[in-house]
Amino acid sequence: MALLDVAIRTQGLAAGRAIFPMLRSLQIAVRLPEQVVVNSTFTKILRLKEFKMAASAKPAAIEKAKADHQWPFQKTIAYREYVQFAGPLELAFAGMSVEALAPLLIQINYLGKRGGFLQLHATPTVGDDLPSGFTEITAGVRDTFPLGVLQVLDDFGPQMTFEHADIYDKKRITLGKERVLHHVVLPYRMVRSSRGYTLYHRFDP
């Protein structure tokens, strides 16, 4: 989705629509840093306020929320996990030309939620084979189950269309068809943990 977002913002809606089939079938592999720390915390956030009541009672409830400075967002507490990488995150792609992919990659500065900041270290290069240490994340677990940390990742299904990805379109997305889940095992072992953090070390499978 980050690549599609960049394509639409920088090249226009028509370009995003044209490039979507390639993005849908793009193969992605990742090589994470040697150490990863996951910090667990509760934090204050602003969440859109919702009222579950009769429609006739909502105007008065909204006026009260405005007086309390709780409209249209309300203050609340949420659980968050922040991941810090002790080194670079390396990504590898197959199924798309470097000429089409590189202009998109150099403009990505976050993955997942907008709090997931990242910055490009070097311009993309072309290679014939996938270097050792990479884990393919668009294929899921095959055959034997390797050791590591199990993660479930969202991906485009083969029936996903641009209209499904368009947030302004009302086409329904069904799990197992347009949206699929991959079970991926990352080569990490937990070495230390407490109430507020967990430290993982990478190992070579």
PyMOL commands that place a pseudoatom at each C-alpha (Angstrom):
pseudoatom trace, name=CA, resn=MET, resi=1, chain=A, elem=C, hetatm=0, pos=[0.000, 0.000, 0.000]
pseudoatom trace, name=CA, resn=ALA, resi=2, chain=A, elem=C, hetatm=0, pos=[2.918, 2.359, 0.618]
pseudoatom trace, name=CA, resn=LEU, resi=3, chain=A, elem=C, hetatm=0, pos=[4.054, 1.944, -3.003]
pseudoatom trace, name=CA, resn=LEU, resi=4, chain=A, elem=C, hetatm=0, pos=[0.517, 2.519, -4.302]
pseudoatom trace, name=CA, resn=ASP, resi=5, chain=A, elem=C, hetatm=0, pos=[0.190, 5.603, -2.106]
pseudoatom trace, name=CA, resn=VAL, resi=6, chain=A, elem=C, hetatm=0, pos=[3.414, 7.079, -3.499]
pseudoatom trace, name=CA, resn=ALA, resi=7, chain=A, elem=C, hetatm=0, pos=[2.444, 6.261, -7.094]
pseudoatom trace, name=CA, resn=ILE, resi=8, chain=A, elem=C, hetatm=0, pos=[-0.885, 8.082, -6.766]
pseudoatom trace, name=CA, resn=ARG, resi=9, chain=A, elem=C, hetatm=0, pos=[0.546, 11.090, -4.923]
pseudoatom trace, name=CA, resn=THR, resi=10, chain=A, elem=C, hetatm=0, pos=[3.487, 11.640, -7.280]
pseudoatom trace, name=CA, resn=GLN, resi=11, chain=A, elem=C, hetatm=0, pos=[2.291, 10.290, -10.638]
pseudoatom trace, name=CA, resn=GLY, resi=12, chain=A, elem=C, hetatm=0, pos=[-1.474, 10.636, -10.460]
pseudoatom trace, name=CA, resn=LEU, resi=13, chain=A, elem=C, hetatm=0, pos=[-4.515, 8.401, -10.070]
pseudoatom trace, name=CA, resn=ALA, resi=14, chain=A, elem=C, hetatm=0, pos=[-4.256, 6.953, -13.588]
pseudoatom trace, name=CA, resn=ALA, resi=15, chain=A, elem=C, hetatm=0, pos=[-0.651, 5.896, -12.973]
pseudoatom trace, name=CA, resn=GLY, resi=16, chain=A, elem=C, hetatm=0, pos=[-1.628, 4.242, -9.697]
pseudoatom trace, name=CA, resn=ARG, resi=17, chain=A, elem=C, hetatm=0, pos=[-4.403, 2.330, -11.432]
pseudoatom trace, name=CA, resn=ALA, resi=18, chain=A, elem=C, hetatm=0, pos=[-2.044, 1.208, -14.217]
pseudoatom trace, name=CA, resn=ILE, resi=19, chain=A, elem=C, hetatm=0, pos=[0.712, 0.052, -11.868]
pseudoatom trace, name=CA, resn=PHE, resi=20, chain=A, elem=C, hetatm=0, pos=[-1.573, -1.752, -9.414]
pseudoatom trace, name=CA, resn=PRO, resi=21, chain=A, elem=C, hetatm=0, pos=[-1.470, -5.225, -11.063]
pseudoatom trace, name=CA, resn=MET, resi=22, chain=A, elem=C, hetatm=0, pos=[2.341, -5.229, -10.770]
pseudoatom trace, name=CA, resn=LEU, resi=23, chain=A, elem=C, hetatm=0, pos=[2.199, -4.135, -7.132]
pseudoatom trace, name=CA, resn=ARG, resi=24, chain=A, elem=C, hetatm=0, pos=[-0.366, -6.838, -6.358]
pseudoatom trace, name=CA, resn=SER, resi=25, chain=A, elem=C, hetatm=0, pos=[1.922, -9.630, -7.568]
pseudoatom trace, name=CA, resn=LEU, resi=26, chain=A, elem=C, hetatm=0, pos=[5.180, -8.091, -6.313]
pseudoatom trace, name=CA, resn=GLN, resi=27, chain=A, elem=C, hetatm=0, pos=[7.398, -10.510, -4.368]
pseudoatom trace, name=CA, resn=ILE, resi=28, chain=A, elem=C, hetatm=0, pos=[9.013, -8.979, -1.276]
pseudoatom trace, name=CA, resn=ALA, resi=29, chain=A, elem=C, hetatm=0, pos=[11.769, -10.268, 1.000]
pseudoatom trace, name=CA, resn=VAL, resi=30, chain=A, elem=C, hetatm=0, pos=[13.190, -8.622, 4.101]
pseudoatom trace, name=CA, resn=ARG, resi=31, chain=A, elem=C, hetatm=0, pos=[16.427, -8.783, 6.082]
pseudoatom trace, name=CA, resn=LEU, resi=32, chain=A, elem=C, hetatm=0, pos=[15.998, -7.247, 9.512]
pseudoatom trace, name=CA, resn=PRO, resi=33, chain=A, elem=C, hetatm=0, pos=[18.812, -5.891, 11.719]
pseudoatom trace, name=CA, resn=GLU, resi=34, chain=A, elem=C, hetatm=0, pos=[20.740, -8.022, 14.194]
pseudoatom trace, name=CA, resn=GLN, resi=35, chain=A, elem=C, hetatm=0, pos=[18.868, -6.617, 17.193]
pseudoatom trace, name=CA, resn=VAL, resi=36, chain=A, elem=C, hetatm=0, pos=[15.284, -5.442, 17.578]
pseudoatom trace, name=CA, resn=VAL, resi=37, chain=A, elem=C, hetatm=0, pos=[13.719, -3.926, 20.699]
pseudoatom trace, name=CA, resn=VAL, resi=38, chain=A, elem=C, hetatm=0, pos=[9.942, -3.809, 21.176]
pseudoatom trace, name=CA, resn=ASN, resi=39, chain=A, elem=C, hetatm=0, pos=[8.838, -1.200, 23.725]
pseudoatom trace, name=CA, resn=SER, resi=40, chain=A, elem=C, hetatm=0, pos=[5.363, -1.713, 25.215]
pseudoatom trace, name=CA, resn=THR, resi=41, chain=A, elem=C, hetatm=0, pos=[3.560, 1.274, 26.661]
pseudoatom trace, name=CA, resn=PHE, resi=42, chain=A, elem=C, hetatm=0, pos=[0.247, 2.962, 27.334]
pseudoatom trace, name=CA, resn=THR, resi=43, chain=A, elem=C, hetatm=0, pos=[-0.108, 6.415, 25.835]
pseudoatom trace, name=CA, resn=LYS, resi=44, chain=A, elem=C, hetatm=0, pos=[-2.666, 9.198, 25.558]
pseudoatom trace, name=CA, resn=ILE, resi=45, chain=A, elem=C, hetatm=0, pos=[-4.350, 9.501, 22.177]
pseudoatom trace, name=CA, resn=LEU, resi=46, chain=A, elem=C, hetatm=0, pos=[-7.234, 11.345, 20.539]
pseudoatom trace, name=CA, resn=ARG, resi=47, chain=A, elem=C, hetatm=0, pos=[-9.973, 9.085, 19.190]
pseudoatom trace, name=CA, resn=LEU, resi=48, chain=A, elem=C, hetatm=0, pos=[-13.048, 10.021, 17.180]
pseudoatom trace, name=CA, resn=LYS, resi=49, chain=A, elem=C, hetatm=0, pos=[-15.926, 10.298, 19.639]
pseudoatom trace, name=CA, resn=GLU, resi=50, chain=A, elem=C, hetatm=0, pos=[-18.953, 8.138, 18.940]
pseudoatom trace, name=CA, resn=PHE, resi=51, chain=A, elem=C, hetatm=0, pos=[-22.390, 8.158, 20.538]
pseudoatom trace, name=CA, resn=LYS, resi=52, chain=A, elem=C, hetatm=0, pos=[-24.444, 4.990, 20.874]
pseudoatom trace, name=CA, resn=MET, resi=53, chain=A, elem=C, hetatm=0, pos=[-27.837, 6.439, 21.673]
pseudoatom trace, name=CA, resn=ALA, resi=54, chain=A, elem=C, hetatm=0, pos=[-31.089, 7.514, 20.102]
pseudoatom trace, name=CA, resn=ALA, resi=55, chain=A, elem=C, hetatm=0, pos=[-30.744, 10.085, 17.342]
pseudoatom trace, name=CA, resn=SER, resi=56, chain=A, elem=C, hetatm=0, pos=[-32.915, 12.545, 19.252]
pseudoatom trace, name=CA, resn=ALA, resi=57, chain=A, elem=C, hetatm=0, pos=[-30.444, 12.575, 22.160]
pseudoatom trace, name=CA, resn=LYS, resi=58, chain=A, elem=C, hetatm=0, pos=[-27.300, 13.112, 20.066]
pseudoatom trace, name=CA, resn=PRO, resi=59, chain=A, elem=C, hetatm=0, pos=[-27.495, 16.931, 19.643]
pseudoatom trace, name=CA, resn=ALA, resi=60, chain=A, elem=C, hetatm=0, pos=[-27.491, 17.481, 23.412]
pseudoatom trace, name=CA, resn=ALA, resi=61, chain=A, elem=C, hetatm=0, pos=[-24.680, 14.945, 23.872]
pseudoatom trace, name=CA, resn=ILE, resi=62, chain=A, elem=C, hetatm=0, pos=[-22.587, 16.701, 21.222]
pseudoatom trace, name=CA, resn=GLU, resi=63, chain=A, elem=C, hetatm=0, pos=[-23.079, 20.080, 22.876]
pseudoatom trace, name=CA, resn=LYS, resi=64, chain=A, elem=C, hetatm=0, pos=[-21.967, 18.639, 26.211]
pseudoatom trace, name=CA, resn=ALA, resi=65, chain=A, elem=C, hetatm=0, pos=[-18.905, 17.043, 24.582]
pseudoatom trace, name=CA, resn=LYS, resi=66, chain=A, elem=C, hetatm=0, pos=[-18.005, 20.400, 23.011]
pseudoatom trace, name=CA, resn=ALA, resi=67, chain=A, elem=C, hetatm=0, pos=[-18.237, 22.104, 26.400]
pseudoatom trace, name=CA, resn=ASP, resi=68, chain=A, elem=C, hetatm=0, pos=[-15.902, 19.456, 27.844]
pseudoatom trace, name=CA, resn=HIS, resi=69, chain=A, elem=C, hetatm=0, pos=[-13.464, 19.873, 24.893]
pseudoatom trace, name=CA, resn=GLN, resi=70, chain=A, elem=C, hetatm=0, pos=[-14.135, 16.264, 23.895]
pseudoatom trace, name=CA, resn=TRP, resi=71, chain=A, elem=C, hetatm=0, pos=[-15.535, 16.856, 20.396]
pseudoatom trace, name=CA, resn=PRO, resi=72, chain=A, elem=C, hetatm=0, pos=[-15.042, 15.693, 17.678]
pseudoatom trace, name=CA, resn=PHE, resi=73, chain=A, elem=C, hetatm=0, pos=[-12.172, 13.784, 19.314]
pseudoatom trace, name=CA, resn=GLN, resi=74, chain=A, elem=C, hetatm=0, pos=[-12.036, 12.475, 22.844]
pseudoatom trace, name=CA, resn=LYS, resi=75, chain=A, elem=C, hetatm=0, pos=[-8.979, 11.844, 24.994]
pseudoatom trace, name=CA, resn=THR, resi=76, chain=A, elem=C, hetatm=0, pos=[-8.345, 8.214, 25.854]
pseudoatom trace, name=CA, resn=ILE, resi=77, chain=A, elem=C, hetatm=0, pos=[-5.602, 5.713, 26.677]
pseudoatom trace, name=CA, resn=ALA, resi=78, chain=A, elem=C, hetatm=0, pos=[-4.294, 3.156, 24.181]
pseudoatom trace, name=CA, resn=TYR, resi=79, chain=A, elem=C, hetatm=0, pos=[-1.742, 0.354, 24.237]
pseudoatom trace, name=CA, resn=ARG, resi=80, chain=A, elem=C, hetatm=0, pos=[1.097, 0.794, 21.756]
pseudoatom trace, name=CA, resn=GLU, resi=81, chain=A, elem=C, hetatm=0, pos=[4.219, -1.141, 20.797]
pseudoatom trace, name=CA, resn=TYR, resi=82, chain=A, elem=C, hetatm=0, pos=[7.167, 0.773, 19.350]
pseudoatom trace, name=CA, resn=VAL, resi=83, chain=A, elem=C, hetatm=0, pos=[9.906, -1.157, 17.546]
pseudoatom trace, name=CA, resn=GLN, resi=84, chain=A, elem=C, hetatm=0, pos=[13.456, 0.161, 17.349]
pseudoatom trace, name=CA, resn=PHE, resi=85, chain=A, elem=C, hetatm=0, pos=[15.891, -1.339, 14.842]
pseudoatom trace, name=CA, resn=ALA, resi=86, chain=A, elem=C, hetatm=0, pos=[19.570, -1.490, 15.789]
pseudoatom trace, name=CA, resn=GLY, resi=87, chain=A, elem=C, hetatm=0, pos=[20.662, -1.298, 12.167]
pseudoatom trace, name=CA, resn=PRO, resi=88, chain=A, elem=C, hetatm=0, pos=[19.285, -1.042, 8.637]
pseudoatom trace, name=CA, resn=LEU, resi=89, chain=A, elem=C, hetatm=0, pos=[16.158, -2.700, 7.284]
pseudoatom trace, name=CA, resn=GLU, resi=90, chain=A, elem=C, hetatm=0, pos=[16.925, -4.306, 3.909]
pseudoatom trace, name=CA, resn=LEU, resi=91, chain=A, elem=C, hetatm=0, pos=[14.220, -5.018, 1.341]
pseudoatom trace, name=CA, resn=ALA, resi=92, chain=A, elem=C, hetatm=0, pos=[14.360, -7.041, -1.874]
pseudoatom trace, name=CA, resn=PHE, resi=93, chain=A, elem=C, hetatm=0, pos=[11.769, -7.102, -4.653]
pseudoatom trace, name=CA, resn=ALA, resi=94, chain=A, elem=C, hetatm=0, pos=[11.009, -9.282, -7.672]
pseudoatom trace, name=CA, resn=GLY, resi=95, chain=A, elem=C, hetatm=0, pos=[8.388, -8.935, -10.380]
pseudoatom trace, name=CA, resn=MET, resi=96, chain=A, elem=C, hetatm=0, pos=[8.812, -5.274, -11.295]
pseudoatom trace, name=CA, resn=SER, resi=97, chain=A, elem=C, hetatm=0, pos=[11.490, -3.372, -13.212]
pseudoatom trace, name=CA, resn=VAL, resi=98, chain=A, elem=C, hetatm=0, pos=[13.910, -1.199, -11.275]
pseudoatom trace, name=CA, resn=GLU, resi=99, chain=A, elem=C, hetatm=0, pos=[13.006, 1.712, -13.574]
pseudoatom trace, name=CA, resn=ALA, resi=100, chain=A, elem=C, hetatm=0, pos=[9.397, 1.568, -12.381]
pseudoatom trace, name=CA, resn=LEU, resi=101, chain=A, elem=C, hetatm=0, pos=[10.118, 0.638, -8.769]
pseudoatom trace, name=CA, resn=ALA, resi=102, chain=A, elem=C, hetatm=0, pos=[13.060, 2.870, -7.819]
pseudoatom trace, name=CA, resn=PRO, resi=103, chain=A, elem=C, hetatm=0, pos=[11.223, 6.232, -8.171]
pseudoatom trace, name=CA, resn=LEU, resi=104, chain=A, elem=C, hetatm=0, pos=[8.581, 4.939, -5.759]
pseudoatom trace, name=CA, resn=LEU, resi=105, chain=A, elem=C, hetatm=0, pos=[10.970, 3.456, -3.199]
pseudoatom trace, name=CA, resn=ILE, resi=106, chain=A, elem=C, hetatm=0, pos=[13.023, 6.617, -2.763]
pseudoatom trace, name=CA, resn=GLN, resi=107, chain=A, elem=C, hetatm=0, pos=[9.900, 8.535, -1.690]
pseudoatom trace, name=CA, resn=ILE, resi=108, chain=A, elem=C, hetatm=0, pos=[8.662, 6.144, 1.003]
pseudoatom trace, name=CA, resn=ASN, resi=109, chain=A, elem=C, hetatm=0, pos=[9.328, 7.428, 4.521]
pseudoatom trace, name=CA, resn=TYR, resi=110, chain=A, elem=C, hetatm=0, pos=[7.024, 5.210, 6.566]
pseudoatom trace, name=CA, resn=LEU, resi=111, chain=A, elem=C, hetatm=0, pos=[5.638, 1.676, 6.569]
pseudoatom trace, name=CA, resn=GLY, resi=112, chain=A, elem=C, hetatm=0, pos=[2.445, 0.552, 8.245]
pseudoatom trace, name=CA, resn=LYS, resi=113, chain=A, elem=C, hetatm=0, pos=[1.134, 3.287, 10.488]
pseudoatom trace, name=CA, resn=ARG, resi=114, chain=A, elem=C, hetatm=0, pos=[2.434, 6.813, 9.972]
pseudoatom trace, name=CA, resn=GLY, resi=115, chain=A, elem=C, hetatm=0, pos=[4.470, 6.568, 13.156]
pseudoatom trace, name=CA, resn=GLY, resi=116, chain=A, elem=C, hetatm=0, pos=[6.700, 3.957, 11.488]
pseudoatom trace, name=CA, resn=PHE, resi=117, chain=A, elem=C, hetatm=0, pos=[9.400, 6.298, 10.205]
pseudoatom trace, name=CA, resn=LEU, resi=118, chain=A, elem=C, hetatm=0, pos=[12.179, 5.111, 7.913]
pseudoatom trace, name=CA, resn=GLN, resi=119, chain=A, elem=C, hetatm=0, pos=[14.707, 6.748, 5.627]
pseudoatom trace, name=CA, resn=LEU, resi=120, chain=A, elem=C, hetatm=0, pos=[16.458, 5.441, 2.523]
pseudoatom trace, name=CA, resn=HIS, resi=121, chain=A, elem=C, hetatm=0, pos=[20.188, 4.753, 2.988]
pseudoatom trace, name=CA, resn=ALA, resi=122, chain=A, elem=C, hetatm=0, pos=[21.132, 4.044, -0.626]
pseudoatom trace, name=CA, resn=THR, resi=123, chain=A, elem=C, hetatm=0, pos=[19.603, 4.015, -4.087]
pseudoatom trace, name=CA, resn=PRO, resi=124, chain=A, elem=C, hetatm=0, pos=[18.106, 0.664, -5.174]
pseudoatom trace, name=CA, resn=THR, resi=125, chain=A, elem=C, hetatm=0, pos=[20.382, -1.735, -7.069]
pseudoatom trace, name=CA, resn=VAL, resi=126, chain=A, elem=C, hetatm=0, pos=[19.751, -4.759, -9.290]
pseudoatom trace, name=CA, resn=GLY, resi=127, chain=A, elem=C, hetatm=0, pos=[20.917, -8.296, -8.474]
pseudoatom trace, name=CA, resn=ASP, resi=128, chain=A, elem=C, hetatm=0, pos=[20.470, -11.721, -10.035]
pseudoatom trace, name=CA, resn=ASP, resi=129, chain=A, elem=C, hetatm=0, pos=[19.955, -13.718, -6.844]
pseudoatom trace, name=CA, resn=LEU, resi=130, chain=A, elem=C, hetatm=0, pos=[18.483, -13.048, -3.422]
pseudoatom trace, name=CA, resn=PRO, resi=131, chain=A, elem=C, hetatm=0, pos=[21.329, -12.607, -0.898]
pseudoatom trace, name=CA, resn=SER, resi=132, chain=A, elem=C, hetatm=0, pos=[21.501, -14.904, 2.103]
pseudoatom trace, name=CA, resn=GLY, resi=133, chain=A, elem=C, hetatm=0, pos=[19.693, -13.875, 5.258]
pseudoatom trace, name=CA, resn=PHE, resi=134, chain=A, elem=C, hetatm=0, pos=[16.533, -12.625, 3.550]
pseudoatom trace, name=CA, resn=THR, resi=135, chain=A, elem=C, hetatm=0, pos=[13.062, -13.892, 4.459]
pseudoatom trace, name=CA, resn=GLU, resi=136, chain=A, elem=C, hetatm=0, pos=[10.331, -13.825, 1.811]
pseudoatom trace, name=CA, resn=ILE, resi=137, chain=A, elem=C, hetatm=0, pos=[7.223, -12.283, 3.346]
pseudoatom trace, name=CA, resn=THR, resi=138, chain=A, elem=C, hetatm=0, pos=[4.792, -12.592, 0.432]
pseudoatom trace, name=CA, resn=ALA, resi=139, chain=A, elem=C, hetatm=0, pos=[4.833, -16.394, 0.279]
pseudoatom trace, name=CA, resn=GLY, resi=140, chain=A, elem=C, hetatm=0, pos=[4.178, -17.539, 3.833]
pseudoatom trace, name=CA, resn=VAL, resi=141, chain=A, elem=C, hetatm=0, pos=[5.565, -20.675, 5.487]
pseudoatom trace, name=CA, resn=ARG, resi=142, chain=A, elem=C, hetatm=0, pos=[6.271, -23.541, 3.103]
pseudoatom trace, name=CA, resn=ASP, resi=143, chain=A, elem=C, hetatm=0, pos=[6.873, -27.205, 3.908]
pseudoatom trace, name=CA, resn=THR, resi=144, chain=A, elem=C, hetatm=0, pos=[8.928, -27.374, 7.124]
pseudoatom trace, name=CA, resn=PHE, resi=145, chain=A, elem=C, hetatm=0, pos=[8.217, -24.894, 9.895]
pseudoatom trace, name=CA, resn=PRO, resi=146, chain=A, elem=C, hetatm=0, pos=[11.410, -22.952, 10.733]
pseudoatom trace, name=CA, resn=LEU, resi=147, chain=A, elem=C, hetatm=0, pos=[12.346, -21.649, 14.164]
pseudoatom trace, name=CA, resn=GLY, resi=148, chain=A, elem=C, hetatm=0, pos=[11.759, -17.991, 14.927]
pseudoatom trace, name=CA, resn=VAL, resi=149, chain=A, elem=C, hetatm=0, pos=[9.038, -15.473, 15.707]
pseudoatom trace, name=CA, resn=LEU, resi=150, chain=A, elem=C, hetatm=0, pos=[5.715, -16.066, 13.966]
pseudoatom trace, name=CA, resn=GLN, resi=151, chain=A, elem=C, hetatm=0, pos=[4.024, -13.046, 12.388]
pseudoatom trace, name=CA, resn=VAL, resi=152, chain=A, elem=C, hetatm=0, pos=[0.788, -12.765, 10.404]
pseudoatom trace, name=CA, resn=LEU, resi=153, chain=A, elem=C, hetatm=0, pos=[0.955, -10.308, 7.507]
pseudoatom trace, name=CA, resn=ASP, resi=154, chain=A, elem=C, hetatm=0, pos=[-1.825, -8.853, 5.343]
pseudoatom trace, name=CA, resn=ASP, resi=155, chain=A, elem=C, hetatm=0, pos=[-1.424, -9.018, 1.570]
pseudoatom trace, name=CA, resn=PHE, resi=156, chain=A, elem=C, hetatm=0, pos=[-3.320, -8.519, -1.664]
pseudoatom trace, name=CA, resn=GLY, resi=157, chain=A, elem=C, hetatm=0, pos=[-5.111, -11.613, -2.905]
pseudoatom trace, name=CA, resn=PRO, resi=158, chain=A, elem=C, hetatm=0, pos=[-5.107, -12.589, -6.607]
pseudoatom trace, name=CA, resn=GLN, resi=159, chain=A, elem=C, hetatm=0, pos=[-8.661, -11.228, -6.993]
pseudoatom trace, name=CA, resn=MET, resi=160, chain=A, elem=C, hetatm=0, pos=[-7.822, -7.804, -5.553]
pseudoatom trace, name=CA, resn=THR, resi=161, chain=A, elem=C, hetatm=0, pos=[-8.494, -4.923, -7.949]
pseudoatom trace, name=CA, resn=PHE, resi=162, chain=A, elem=C, hetatm=0, pos=[-7.693, -1.236, -7.811]
pseudoatom trace, name=CA, resn=GLU, resi=163, chain=A, elem=C, hetatm=0, pos=[-11.340, -0.570, -6.967]
pseudoatom trace, name=CA, resn=HIS, resi=164, chain=A, elem=C, hetatm=0, pos=[-11.028, -2.802, -3.895]
pseudoatom trace, name=CA, resn=ALA, resi=165, chain=A, elem=C, hetatm=0, pos=[-7.966, -0.849, -2.745]
pseudoatom trace, name=CA, resn=ASP, resi=166, chain=A, elem=C, hetatm=0, pos=[-9.668, 2.515, -3.351]
pseudoatom trace, name=CA, resn=ILE, resi=167, chain=A, elem=C, hetatm=0, pos=[-11.021, 3.765, -0.012]
pseudoatom trace, name=CA, resn=TYR, resi=168, chain=A, elem=C, hetatm=0, pos=[-13.641, 5.821, -1.878]
pseudoatom trace, name=CA, resn=ASP, resi=169, chain=A, elem=C, hetatm=0, pos=[-15.038, 2.762, -3.657]
pseudoatom trace, name=CA, resn=LYS, resi=170, chain=A, elem=C, hetatm=0, pos=[-17.665, 0.617, -1.932]
pseudoatom trace, name=CA, resn=LYS, resi=171, chain=A, elem=C, hetatm=0, pos=[-16.449, -2.709, -3.324]
pseudoatom trace, name=CA, resn=ARG, resi=172, chain=A, elem=C, hetatm=0, pos=[-16.379, -5.279, -0.538]
pseudoatom trace, name=CA, resn=ILE, resi=173, chain=A, elem=C, hetatm=0, pos=[-13.104, -6.981, 0.420]
pseudoatom trace, name=CA, resn=THR, resi=174, chain=A, elem=C, hetatm=0, pos=[-13.404, -10.614, 1.504]
pseudoatom trace, name=CA, resn=LEU, resi=175, chain=A, elem=C, hetatm=0, pos=[-10.764, -12.408, 3.554]
pseudoatom trace, name=CA, resn=GLY, resi=176, chain=A, elem=C, hetatm=0, pos=[-9.353, -15.314, 1.580]
pseudoatom trace, name=CA, resn=LYS, resi=177, chain=A, elem=C, hetatm=0, pos=[-10.176, -13.738, -1.787]
pseudoatom trace, name=CA, resn=GLU, resi=178, chain=A, elem=C, hetatm=0, pos=[-9.186, -10.102, -2.244]
pseudoatom trace, name=CA, resn=ARG, resi=179, chain=A, elem=C, hetatm=0, pos=[-7.346, -10.080, 1.091]
pseudoatom trace, name=CA, resn=VAL, resi=180, chain=A, elem=C, hetatm=0, pos=[-5.071, -12.914, 2.219]
pseudoatom trace, name=CA, resn=LEU, resi=181, chain=A, elem=C, hetatm=0, pos=[-2.979, -13.564, 5.326]
pseudoatom trace, name=CA, resn=HIS, resi=182, chain=A, elem=C, hetatm=0, pos=[0.580, -14.899, 5.219]
pseudoatom trace, name=CA, resn=HIS, resi=183, chain=A, elem=C, hetatm=0, pos=[2.154, -16.673, 8.187]
pseudoatom trace, name=CA, resn=VAL, resi=184, chain=A, elem=C, hetatm=0, pos=[5.802, -15.643, 8.184]
pseudoatom trace, name=CA, resn=VAL, resi=185, chain=A, elem=C, hetatm=0, pos=[8.530, -16.797, 10.577]
pseudoatom trace, name=CA, resn=LEU, resi=186, chain=A, elem=C, hetatm=0, pos=[11.209, -14.174, 11.220]
pseudoatom trace, name=CA, resn=PRO, resi=187, chain=A, elem=C, hetatm=0, pos=[14.629, -15.546, 12.285]
pseudoatom trace, name=CA, resn=TYR, resi=188, chain=A, elem=C, hetatm=0, pos=[14.678, -14.047, 15.785]
pseudoatom trace, name=CA, resn=ARG, resi=189, chain=A, elem=C, hetatm=0, pos=[14.904, -15.373, 19.312]
pseudoatom trace, name=CA, resn=MET, resi=190, chain=A, elem=C, hetatm=0, pos=[13.879, -13.522, 22.449]
pseudoatom trace, name=CA, resn=VAL, resi=191, chain=A, elem=C, hetatm=0, pos=[16.891, -12.941, 24.715]
pseudoatom trace, name=CA, resn=ARG, resi=192, chain=A, elem=C, hetatm=0, pos=[15.537, -10.540, 27.326]
pseudoatom trace, name=CA, resn=SER, resi=193, chain=A, elem=C, hetatm=0, pos=[12.150, -9.292, 28.439]
pseudoatom trace, name=CA, resn=SER, resi=194, chain=A, elem=C, hetatm=0, pos=[10.447, -7.217, 31.121]
pseudoatom trace, name=CA, resn=ARG, resi=195, chain=A, elem=C, hetatm=0, pos=[7.127, -5.441, 31.607]
pseudoatom trace, name=CA, resn=GLY, resi=196, chain=A, elem=C, hetatm=0, pos=[8.104, -2.590, 29.298]
pseudoatom trace, name=CA, resn=TYR, resi=197, chain=A, elem=C, hetatm=0, pos=[10.273, -4.108, 26.577]
pseudoatom trace, name=CA, resn=THR, resi=198, chain=A, elem=C, hetatm=0, pos=[11.386, -7.257, 24.742]
pseudoatom trace, name=CA, resn=LEU, resi=199, chain=A, elem=C, hetatm=0, pos=[14.804, -7.680, 23.115]
pseudoatom trace, name=CA, resn=TYR, resi=200, chain=A, elem=C, hetatm=0, pos=[15.210, -9.972, 20.103]
pseudoatom trace, name=CA, resn=HIS, resi=201, chain=A, elem=C, hetatm=0, pos=[18.424, -11.187, 18.447]
pseudoatom trace, name=CA, resn=ARG, resi=202, chain=A, elem=C, hetatm=0, pos=[18.560, -12.378, 14.860]
pseudoatom trace, name=CA, resn=PHE, resi=203, chain=A, elem=C, hetatm=0, pos=[20.066, -15.764, 14.094]
pseudoatom trace, name=CA, resn=ASP, resi=204, chain=A, elem=C, hetatm=0, pos=[21.035, -17.415, 10.820]
pseudoatom trace, name=CA, resn=PRO, resi=205, chain=A, elem=C, hetatm=0, pos=[18.641, -20.298, 10.047]
for i in range(1, 205): cmd.bond("trace and resi %d" % i, "trace and resi %d" % (i + 1))
show_as sticks, trace
zoom trace
